[in-house]
Amino acid sequence: MRWHSLTIDSSYSDFADWCAKSRKKLQKVDRGCFDSLVILVSWIIWNERNRWTFDNVVSWITELLIAAREEASNWVLAGFKQLQPFFSCRRSIV
């Protein structure tokens, strides 16, 4: 995987532009994992925003990273194989 090349800088007009261009940098076999991680992280951020807005609860970044890792693990256990490469080659994020 060439995940280290997926950086965000001012050359991207918005998040969708970054996703489209970043996805093309990856090998085809890794794109399903990338797409799944984008959806997963977006879902975690959305839920955190709702907690801020409606429950007045704010999480630490380490808590969000742990939640993302646990949610991804649950997706894999449920049979969502696109995220399997994330677990087989990643280093600890927390």
PEMO-V624960 format. One record per residue. N is the residue number from 1. RES is the residue in one letter. PSI is psi in whole degrees, -180 to 180 (NA if undefined). OMEGA is omega in radians with two decimals (NA if undefined). BURIAL is b if it has 9 or more other C-alpha atoms within 8 Angstrom, else e. Layout:
N/RES/PSI/OMEGA/BURIAL  N/RES/PSI/OMEGA/BURIAL
//
This chain:
1/M/148/3.09/e  2/R/45/-3.07/e  3/W/-28/-3.11/e  4/H/-19/-3.14/e  5/S/-2/-3.08/e  6/L/80/3.13/e  7/T/159/3.11/e  8/I/128/3.06/e  9/D/-175/-3.04/e  10/S/-4/-3.14/e  11/S/-11/3.13/e  12/Y/136/-3.10/b  13/S/-30/3.11/e  14/D/-178/-3.09/e  15/F/-41/3.13/e  16/A/-39/3.09/e  17/D/-44/3.10/b  18/W/-45/-3.14/b  19/C/-48/-3.10/e  20/A/-46/-3.11/e  21/K/-38/3.13/e  22/S/-40/-3.14/b  23/R/-39/-3.12/b  24/K/-22/3.13/e  25/K/-19/-3.09/b  26/L/156/3.02/b  27/Q/152/-3.09/b  28/K/-36/-3.12/e  29/V/-25/-3.11/e  30/D/-9/-3.04/b  31/R/-33/3.08/b  32/G/-41/3.09/b  33/C/-45/3.12/b  34/F/-50/3.14/b  35/D/-43/-3.13/b  36/S/-41/3.12/b  37/L/-37/3.09/b  38/V/-45/3.12/e  39/I/-45/-3.12/e  40/L/-49/-3.12/b  41/V/-39/3.08/b  42/S/-41/3.11/e  43/W/-43/3.12/e  44/I/-44/3.14/b  45/I/-43/3.12/e  46/W/-47/3.14/e  47/N/-39/3.11/e  48/E/-41/3.10/b  49/R/-42/3.11/e  50/N/-38/3.08/b  51/R/-40/3.09/b  52/W/-49/-3.01/b  53/T/-48/-2.98/e  54/F/-27/-3.08/e  55/D/-6/-3.11/e  56/N/41/3.14/e  57/V/131/3.14/e  58/V/133/3.12/e  59/S/153/3.01/e  60/W/156/-3.14/e  61/I/-37/3.12/e  62/T/-35/3.09/e  63/E/-39/3.12/e  64/L/-39/3.10/b  65/L/-42/3.09/b  66/I/-43/3.12/b  67/A/-41/3.12/b  68/A/-43/3.13/b  69/R/-43/3.13/e  70/E/-41/3.12/e  71/E/-43/3.10/b  72/A/-42/3.10/b  73/S/-42/3.10/e  74/N/-39/3.11/e  75/W/-43/3.14/b  76/V/-44/3.12/b  77/L/-30/3.12/e  78/A/-2/3.08/e  79/G/7/-3.13/e  80/F/88/-2.95/b  81/K/-14/-3.12/e  82/Q/-26/-3.13/b  83/L/-5/-3.11/b  84/Q/-42/3.12/b  85/P/-30/3.11/b  86/F/-38/-3.12/e  87/F/-27/-3.07/e  88/S/-19/-3.07/e  89/C/-1/-3.05/e  90/R/158/2.96/e  91/R/164/3.13/e  92/S/134/3.14/e  93/I/-5/-3.14/e  94/V/NA/NA/e
//
